[in-house]
């Protein structure tokens, strides 16, 4: 029983500069993901600048997507998305009621359903 309570499941692979990512080791791509606060009452709090690349264990990963529910219920006001991002996942910004500034670059070719539900 004690062993079971010691097992922790992370909702992400790594965290860099306050942003959580899932990594694809084969393609060397990273996807922004939810920060692991599963009570759904608060997500990311500070304004966000997503980098084009992150370095993990001396390996360069290109940040190519914003994953499903990545910023759900976050309280930041602005986000900067780089040209490396090509997709925004389902419910990515769901419930981000303080979001007042976002520029979506031309590199984004898909925005999934509900990506901006309940913003404003």
N, C-alpha and C positions, 0 to 999 in steps of 0.2 A: 504494500500500500504506500509506503514512504517513497519508493522508487517512482510510482506513478505521479505523485504530486511534484516531483522534481523535474518532470519533463515539461519543457517550454516550447511552444510552437510559435515561430515568428511568422508574421505576415509578409516579411520581406527578406531579401538576401543580404543587403547591405544598406548602411546609411552614410551619406556623404554630405557634409555641410548642412545637416538638418533635413535633407530630403531622402526618402527611402526608395530603393530600387529593387527590382527583380532582374537577374542577369541571365543572359543566354550565352553560355561559355563557348558554344560552337561558332556563333555568328559575331561574337564580341559586341552585342547590343544590350542596352539597358532600357528598362521601362519604369517610369515613375509609378510608385504604388502607394497604397494607403499606409499611413504611419503606424498602424498597429493598435490605435486606440479604438477598440471595438465597442465602447459604450455609445458610440455614434452621437455624442453630444459635442465633441470638439475634435477637429482634425488639426491641420497645420494652422499656426497662428500668425506668423510673420509673413510679410510680403515675400513673394517667391521669385527667384530668377533661376530657371532651369538651365543648367550648363549644356553645351553641345556634347561634351565628353566627360567621362569620369575615369579615374585610374584606380584600379583595384589590384593589389599584389603585383605591381609593375606592369599590369596589362591595361591597355586603353580600350574602353567600351564607349561606343557611340550611343547617345541617348536618343532613341527613335520613336518613343511613344509615351503617352500618358494613359496609364491603365485604368481599368474599370474601378470606379469608386475612389480613385487616387486622392482626390481632394475633398471628398464628401464631408459636409458640415464644417469646413474650414472657415476661419474668421478673417483671413487676410483680405486686403482691399485690392491688391494688384498682383499680377503675375506676368512675367516675361517668358515667352516661349521661343526657343531658338529655331532656326531653319532646319535643324536636324530632325525635328518631330514630324512624323507623317500621319499619325493617327491619334485620336482622342477617344478613349473608351466610354462605354455605357456608364451613365451616372457619374462621370469623372468629377464634375463640379456641383453635383446635387446638393442643394441646401446651402450654398455659399452666398448667404444673404448680404454680406458686406462687399462682395466683389463689384468694383466700380470701374476697373481698368484691365482690359485684356486685349492683346493684339494677337490674332491668329495668323501665322505666316502662310504664304502661298504653298509651302511644302506640305501642309496638312491636306491630305486627300480624302480622309474619312473622319467623320464625327458620328459616333454611335448614338443611338436613341437615349434620350434623357440626359445627355451630357451637361446640359445647363438648366435642368428642372429646378424650380424653387430658388432661383437666384434673384436677387433684388428685393 
